[in-house]
Structures are given as structure tokens and as C-alpha cells.
Amino acid sequence: MKLSHFIQAHIESIVADWEAFARTLPAGKSMTRLALRDHSREILLTIAAEMERSQTDQDRAEQAEDIAAASQPANTPAAEHGGLRQMAGFDLVQLFAEFRALRASVMLSWKRSDTAMASAESLDQVMLFNEGLDKALAESVQRYSSVVAASRDMFLAVLGHDLRGPLSGISMSTLLLTKPGLDEAARHKAAARIKRASAEMGGLITDLLEYTRTRLGAGMPMALADCDLGAVCEDALEVIRAGAPEQQFVQTLSGNLSLQADAPRLRQALSNLLGNAVQHGFPGAPITVSASAEEDAVVLEVGNQGEPIATDSQLAIFEPLVRAPSSAAQSQDRSKTSLGLGLFIVREIVLGHGGTIEVHSTAQTGTVFRVRLPRRHSVA
């Protein structure tokens, strides 16, 4: 049996091997089965189809040159795979590892099969497969790199935009304070505006520093101590209510909510979840906050009624610089988490406590973020 025919006949087992390996990678441990198999079948079938086409050595050489020279790959399954893997948090080493493991899986399976060809033609089949796989890898890397470049440019643009707003407010309020004869009420109003703008800038800078720290591999420092999740919820709600007085919040606390945790970090995570709910929820719809007890863990849920998050976005929503599109969000002012770092920081805080976080979003139930935190966790 030709290798191209072998791939087509054994596509399910090869894709299963792809999924199993992808799950061993750091970014793949929390991904769904569907996300792990992303475009794998299409990539393999494309390679097999290309192996079936009759090509001269010159054709193959020109094709390789075209791939190397292209600044953007065509909209192929491999290119889509590279873009989605970047959004899902894979780095280039992990992306290369996926294709290396795929190559090994196909070749080893074919070698062990009773139908493998034992002739000079088999060498040509191996060469064709390697060329097809290398082409798919090149397309994936090109798309991955283009997404990284676009994210970097967007990051700088949004950072400049979000810092310019509060900085302008500080500048105008400072000029107002220098005017002679300014009454006390106007002075207090200007001072309050400066305080709010400074806090907004401080939040942006804090998010940026946290993002940088995690990307450098240092992780977020955690100072664990006895903590009451109920008190954390009360504190976070008090702050968010002050910033969104028109918003309705419904809180439900039940059971023993004590655990060992970094209370300021949990408050930061909950504040980010609440801010996200305010930004993306329908105006006037209540935001729910609930904390409940399990035997060895506590569970925190934040829900809002808004446009459902698309499945593809749910897979990447906790990655930095990723924001799920929503017309409700577009109709509201941008929040200080508009860098797309808010949910990323939430995830890092939850992981730092040894917990898990997941999102469920449908038109019927709305969007609910569910955090499960163990009562005891040893920070490495």
C-alpha cells in the first residue's frame, strides 16, 4: 500500500495519536478533544492528496521556493492550525513538536503495517510525505508568526490609547487646579478626577507587569494564608459597585468558604471577572456572583447575560490580547482591561492556587466563569 493510501485508510488512529501527544504539551493539558484535534484530519488529507499528484522535481523545487518567499500563507488547514495554536497559548517549540510527533507517528505506523511497500517507490513516498508535512509546518509557522506580529502591534496601539485617556484627564485637571480663584467644590472634583485617572493607569501598568512577569517564566508570587472567600467577594463587590453604580449584582454565599489562599490575588481575579461581566453583559441585566463549598474545595462563579462567546473564542479567551467580539461590549466604554490581559491574569492567579477555571456560554444561560480552588495548596 502506498503511504498516501495508508494515511487515508488509517486517518482515525493517526489523528488519535496527534491528540494524545498534543495533550502532553503544557498548553494542551486543559484543551478539549475537539481543540486538540484542530485541523489535524484536514492537514493529513491535504498532504495525502498532494502525494497523489504527479509532480516533477522542478515542480517540487519551485513549490518549496514559493512557500519560503511567501509573506503570508494561503488559507489552508495548516495555516489555520498555526493561528489557532498561537491563540491557544502554544509556543513555536510546541508547534514544531506537534509536527515532529506526527511525522514519527505516521512513519512508525506505516513501517509496522503489513501493507508497507518494500521497493524503491516507497522511498519516493516517504520523500513526498516529508515534503507535504514540511509545507504544512511552514504554513503553520507563517500564520503563527503573522498572528504574533499583529498581536504585538495591537498591544502597543491599545496600550498607547488606554494610557492617553487617563493621562489627558490628569493633565486637564492639573491645569484646572492652577487657576486662581477656583472654588473648593471644583477643586475637590478635579482632585477626584486625578485620583480616578491615576488608579486607571495604575491598573493598566499592574496588568502589564503581571503579564511580563509570567511571560518571563517567573510566574505570579503567591502568599498563602487562611482566607475567607466570602469576605473576598464582599470586598470585590464593594469596589465594582462604586465604579458601576447603575449595575445590579446578585450575590449568593453558602457553606464553609475558608481556604488557604492569597486574598489580595483572589480579590484581583474576582475584580477582573466582575469587570469583564460589566463590560460584556447586556445593560440592565443582573450579574451573579456565587461562592459555594465542596468537601476539599470552594467554587466561585461569576455570570452575566450577554451575547454568547463563540466556541473558538472560548478556547482562547484566557490568552493575553484575546477579546471575544461582542456588540454589547462595543456599545460600551472600553475598560481598563481592554489590553486583553484581564482574563489571562485571572487564569494565572487560579493556576497559582492549584485551581481550575472554565467558561460556559450559551444564548440561553448566558456566560458563566467557574473557578474551583482547593482548600489547601502548596506553592512550588
Stockholm file with secondary structure:
# STOCKHOLM 1.0

chainA/1-380         MKLSHFIQAHIESIVADWEAFARTLPAGKSMTRLALRDHSREILLTIAAEMERSQTDQDRAEQAEDIAAASQPANTPAAEHGGLRQMAGFDLVQLFAEFRALRASVMLSWKRSDTAMASAESLDQVMLFNEGLDKALAESVQRYSSVVAASRDMFLAVLGHDLRGPLSGISMSTLLLTKPGLDEAARHKAAARIKRASAEMGGLITDLLEYTRTRLGAGMPMALADCDLGAVCEDALEVIRAGAPEQQFVQTLSGNLSLQADAPRLRQALSNLLGNAVQHGFPGAPITVSASAEEDAVVLEVGNQGEPIATDSQLAIFEPLVRAPSSAAQSQDRSKTSLGLGLFIVREIVLGHGGTIEVHSTAQTGTVFRVRLPRRHSVA
#=GR chainA/1-380 SS CCHHHHHHHTHHHHHHHHHHHHHHSGGGTTCCHHHHTTTHHHHHHHHHHHHHSCCCHHHHHHHHHHHHHCSSCCSCHHHHHHHHHHHTTCCHHHHHHHHHHHHHHHHHHHHHSTTCCCSHHHHHHHHHHHHHHHHHHHHHHHHHHHHHHHHHHHHHHHHHHHHHHHHHHHHHHHHHHTSTTCCHHHHHHHHHHHHHHHHHHHHHHHHHHHHHHHHTTCCCCCCCEEEEHHHHHHHHHHHHHHHCTTCCEEEEECSCCEEEECHHHHHHHHHHHHHHHHHHBCTTCCEEEEEEECSSEEEEEEEECBSCCCHHHHHHTTSTTCCCCCHHHHTSCCCTTTTTTHHHHHHHHHHHTTCEEEEEEETTTEEEEEEEEESCCCCC
#=GC SS_cons         CCHHHHHHHTHHHHHHHHHHHHHHSGGGTTCCHHHHTTTHHHHHHHHHHHHHSCCCHHHHHHHHHHHHHCSSCCSCHHHHHHHHHHHTTCCHHHHHHHHHHHHHHHHHHHHHSTTCCCSHHHHHHHHHHHHHHHHHHHHHHHHHHHHHHHHHHHHHHHHHHHHHHHHHHHHHHHHHHTSTTCCHHHHHHHHHHHHHHHHHHHHHHHHHHHHHHHHTTCCCCCCCEEEEHHHHHHHHHHHHHHHCTTCCEEEEECSCCEEEECHHHHHHHHHHHHHHHHHHBCTTCCEEEEEEECSSEEEEEEEECBSCCCHHHHHHTTSTTCCCCCHHHHTSCCCTTTTTTHHHHHHHHHHHTTCEEEEEEETTTEEEEEEEEESCCCCC
//
